[in-house]
């Protein structure tokens, strides 16, 4: 497989830019599976303590044919599952320890490393009924009754199937697994760190190339051309993505289109011109992990060697916003709302117009865990009934070691643009430490320049 270091040889960067570190070579699929199964051994060690912390006696995940549960690849070996229903059961048996049982339609060697599984599997209805009768779990956690898709993935048919086959009173013990799922997916293990750093480096590398003369010819290249180039690079680098690459464009004397209070994505037919400010939102999926990345470029006008001073000041405002959030406000144990309010208070004192909409990242691009955004700072409406099974966002605290997409922007009047407001939108993946969030690789502090 082509080594990713060759990518740098293809880059065309302005002299002021510093290339990102060379990403490590990606693994063939067989090695990816082997490494992820090593991670799974570590992750399985987390499950019993997490279940006990939430007073869960039994946790059931059901994978349906052609309707994969998004949890399956993180609680079972990351391979295709094509059974009508493949059921994975985790049981806290008390003093007798922890049982992990796979109820599948056929025997599978890889499952035996992680689960009790029969060579000649029994019918699901009999196996489920026996487990319920044997342990009489007080709380059976299932993926339903939650706000997020990965926490509410159980279909109604399968819910009814479990309720019927486990026993006449089993459904009285069903509880939403949302808290347990969030605990599990928001807890990172050290073994994932190097791989995640490598895909952040690849994300940055492709972003820099997309926002350079390798791809962009001012006056000719369209927004759609850049997006299609990125799709082709995902294919060539054997990685996926969890959202389409989006570009935004700001131009002097051109009113900005907005969507839901944010700068809108540019139509594909727009031709990139000299003097434009470009923004790219791009992410990669690899080995069950996801990145999310936003960077800014400036298309030089004839005779220019750098972006105008007003645009550079606008970028500094966004860097100041990043520092306030990552270095001064964020700490393990604080809530997302507390971090948001501390950061915005500092921005008000400095006179910087800012928006923050940062979110957890890792196994999902929009991951589980506390967000740091305007929603997390809002108190519950006393006139709106609160569901006791869904925790309030503002009560969630930051977990040491978890990953966050530090996503935000500032809006600054630019003198060279007749004081037109320019958005500088950034997104960098970071991990939480006792001293705040640390970026996986250095953030952007200068515009990428398109000659």
N, C-alpha and C positions, 0 to 999 in steps of 0.2 A: 504494500500500500504506500502511496506517495507520502513522504514525510511532510508534516506541516511547515517545517522550516523553509521549504522551497517557496512557500507563499510569499515570504518577505522579499525574495528576489524579484517578484513581479510587481511590488508596490512602487508607485510613483508618488512621493511625498514632497511637499514644499520644504525648503531647507530648515525652517524653524521647527519642524515637527520631529518628534522622537518616536521611532517605531516601538510598538509594544514588544514584550519578550516573546521569543519563539515558542509557540505552544508545543507541548509534547505530542508525539505521534499518537493517533487514535488507534484503538485496539480492534482487531477483527471480532466478529460477533461471538465466536466461541470463547474468546478470552474475556469479552465483556461479561458474558454469562458467568464464567468462572469467578471473576472478581466480584460481581454483584452477589453471588452466592456466599462468598466470604463475608461481604457486608451483612448479608441476611443472618448469618450465624450470630454476629454481634447484635443486630437489631432484635432478634428473637430473645436475647437475654434481657431486653428492656421490658418485654410485654408483661410478665407477671408482676413486677413492682408497679407498673403503671395501672394494671387492672386493680390491684389491691388499693392503690391510692384513690381510685374512683369507686371502690366497693363493688366491682364487677366480678361475678362468679363465672360467667361464660361469655365468650365473645365469638360471634359467628359472622363469617364473610362468605357470601355466595357469588360465585362467578357463573354467568349464564352464557350459553353458546351464542357467539356473535354479538354479545352484549357484555363485554368485560366489565367487571367491577374495577374502578380506578385504584382500589386498594390492593388488588390481587398481586401485582408485580412487586409490591413492597412487603407482603406478608408471606408469600410463597415464592419458589424459584421463578425467576423472570423468563418464563417460556410460554409458548402458545398453549391455551387451554380450550379444548373443543368439545368437552362433555356437555350434555344437556344442562346439567347443574353440577358444578364442582363446589363442594362445601368444605370450608376450613374452620375448625372449631378449636378454640383455646379455652381450657378449663382450669380454674383454680380449685384443686381438690383438697386444699387445706394442708394438713400435716403430711399427706401422701404426695404432695408436690404438684407439679405442673404437667398437664397433659396437652399435647398438640396432635390433633387428629385430622386427617384428610379423608373426606368421603367423596370418592370420585367414581366414575363409571368404568374405569380401567386402571390397572396397576401402572405405576410410573416410577422408575428407578430414582430419578432426581428427588421425588417427594420423600423417599425413605430417609434421606439425610436430615430432614427437618420435621417430619410428621410420622405418627403411627398411621400406616396405611396397609390395607390387606391386599395380598396377591390376587385373591378372588373377592372383589368388593361385594359387600352385602347391599341389598336394596336400601335406598336412602330413608324411606319411611321407617323401616325397622331399626336401622342404626340410630336415627335421631331419637326415636321413642325410647330406646334402651339407654342412651346417654342422659336423657331427661329423667327417667325413672331412677337411674343409678345415683345421680348427684342432686336432683331437686334444686337447681340453682335459683337463688332469690332474685338475682338480676341477670338477665340475658341481654347483652348489648348487640343492637342491630343498627344498620345504616339507614335510619329514617328519621323524620321529624327534625330536620336541621336546615340552616340557611344555605350551606355550601354544598355544591354538587357531590363532592367526594364523600360527604358525610350523610347524604340522603339517597344513595345509589340503589337501595333495595327496591325491586319492583313490587307492585301490589300482589301480583300472582305469587311471587316467591314468599312474601310476607304471609299470605294466606296458606301457602303450602307448609311453611314452618309451623304456623299456629295449629293447623290440622294434624300434622304428622307427629309433632312432639308430644301431644297430649291435650286433653280437654281444657286444662287450666294453664297451659304453658304461656299463652299470650298475655296472661295477667302479670307475667314476670318480664315481659319485653320492655326494654328501655332504650332510648336513643344512645348511640355510641359516639356522639359528636365530640364530647370532651376527651374521651379515650383516643379517638382518631387524631384529634389535634395534638394531644400530648405526644403521640407516636410520630407523627409526620413533622412536627416542629422541632423534634430533638435530632440533632445532627450527630454523627459519630466521626471521630478523628480520621478514620480510614477514607472518608469521602473527600477530605479537604484537597488533596493533591489533584484528584480528577476534576473537582469543581474549579479549581484555579486554572487548570489547563483549558477548560471550555470557556471560561471567562476570557482568557488570553486569545483564544480563537475568535470569540465574538468580537473582541476589540480589534483584532487584526482585520477581519472582514469588513468591519465598520469603517476603519481608516481607508481601506482600499476603495470601498464604495463611495466615500466622500473625497475622492482624489481624481487626478487626471487619467488614471488608469480606466476609469469608468465614465467620467463626465467631460464632455466637450461643450463649453458654454455656447449657447445659441443653437445647439443641435440636440443634445441629450434631453430626454423627457424624464419626468418623475417615474413613469412606468418602466423606462429602460433600466433605471437603477434598481427598482424592485425586482424585475425579471433577472437581472444579473445576480442579485442576492439569492433568489430561488435556485439558480444554477449552481452557485457556490455551495449551497446546502447539499445539493446532490453530489457534487464533486468531492466534498469533504466527508461524505457518508454520515451526515448528521441530519436531524429533523428540526422542526420548530413548532411552537405551540400557538403562534399567531402570525399573521402576515406582516412582512416588513412594511412599515409606514413611514412616509416622508412628509414633512411640513415645510412650507416655503414662506419666507417673509421678504417683501420687496419695498423699497422706498416709494412712498406716495401711493401704495396699494393697500387698501383697507384689509385687515386680517379677517378671514373667515373663522368663525368660532363654532364649537359644538359643545353643548352642555357646560358652557363656561370656560372651555379650554380652546387652545389654538387647534383648528380643524386640520385633518389630513388633506394634503393637496391632491387634486385630481391627476390621474396618470398622464393626461395629454399635455399638461403644462410643460413648457420648454424652460430649462434652467438657463438663466441669463447672468451676465456679469453684474456684480453688486448684490446678488441674492444672498440671503442668509438661509442655510439649509439645516434641517433637523431630521435625524434618523432614529427610529424606534425599532429595535431588532433583537431577537433572542434565539437561542439554540437549545435543542433537546438532545441529550446524549446520556446513556446509561441511567435512565430514570431520574436525571437531574436537568434543571432548566436555568437558563440565564435570561436577563432582561437588561437592555442596554440602550441608552439614548445619548447621542453626541451631536455637536454643532459644527458646521463648516461655513466658511465665507468664500464666495467666488470673487476673486480679485478683479477690479476694474483695470483698464489699461494704465500702466504707470505705477500701480500700487504694488507694494511688497508685503503689506500686512493689512490686517483689518483696521478700520478707523478706530480712533481712541475711544469714542463713545461706545462702540460695540465691545471693546475690550473691557471697559468699565462695567458694562452690563454683565459680562461673563464673571467678573470679579464679584459682583453682587451674588450671583448664584453660588460661587465658591464659598462666600461668607455664609450663605444659608446652609450649605453642606456642613461647614465647620460647626455652626451653632447646633445642628441636630446631632451629628455623629460624635463630636468631641466633647461638647459641653452639656447637652441635655440628656442624651441616652445613657442609661445605666441598667444593668440587670436588676429586676425587681420593680422598676418603675412601670407604670402603665403607658400604653401608647398615647392616651390622652394627655398624660402629664408631660411626656416628651414633646408632643405637638404644641401644647400651650407654652412651655418654656422657650421653645424655638421661635414661635411667632411673637412672643413678648420681646425677644431680642431683636427681631426684625423690625418691629414697631419702633423700638428705641433708636434704631439705625436709619429709619425712614426708608426701608426697602419693602416694596410691594412683593409679596411672596404667596405661593401656593404649595402645599405639601400633600402628597398622596402616595406615600411610601407603603409597601406591602411586603409580607413575608414571601420568601421564595425558596425553592429547593426541589422537592419531589413534584410540586406543581409550580407553574409560573406565577399564578396568583395563589400563593401557598396559604397554609393554615397557621394561625397564631395571631398575636396582636399586630394590627396595622398602626401606622403613625400617620394619621390624616385628619381632616376636618370632621369626619364622621366619628372617629374614636374619641374626640374631645366633647361630643355632644352628650348631655345628660338625657336619660330616658324621659319620654313624655309621660307625665303623671296621669294623663287621661287615656293613655294607650295601655291595655293589658300586656304585661310582660310574661312571656312563656317561661316557666321555671326550668324547662329542659334545655333552653337555649341561653347560654351565658351572655350577659351584656358585654359589648365590645370594650367599654371603658374599664371593665374590671379585670381584663387580661393583663398580665405582667410580662415584661420582656424576659426571655429565657437565654441565659448565658450560652454562647456558642451557636445560637440560631442564626440563620441567614436572612438578610433583608435587602430588597431592592430599594435603594434610597432614591426615590422618584419625587421630583419637585421642580419648581421654576420660579424665576423672578421676572418682573416686568419693569423695564427701565426706559425712560425717554432718552433718545439718542440725538445729540445736537446735530450731527452730520446728516441726520434724516429729518431735520426740521422738528426735532423733539417728538417724533413718532415713537410710540411705545414698542419695544422689541422684547419678545419672550426669549429667555435663555433657559431651555428645558434640558435637564440632566437626569440620568438614571445610572446608578452604579451599584453593583452587587457588593455586599459587605457582610462581615460576621461580627457578632457582638462579643466584646471582651469586658473585663472589669473597668477598663478606661474608656468605654464607648465602642462605637462601630469602627472597624478597620476595613478599608477597601481591599479587595483581593489583589488588585493591581492599581497603580497610581491613577487618579482621576484626571480628567481633561481640565487644563488651565489656560489653554490657548486654542483659538479657532483652528480647525483643520483648513488648510488653504488650498483652493482649487485655482490653478493658474489659468 
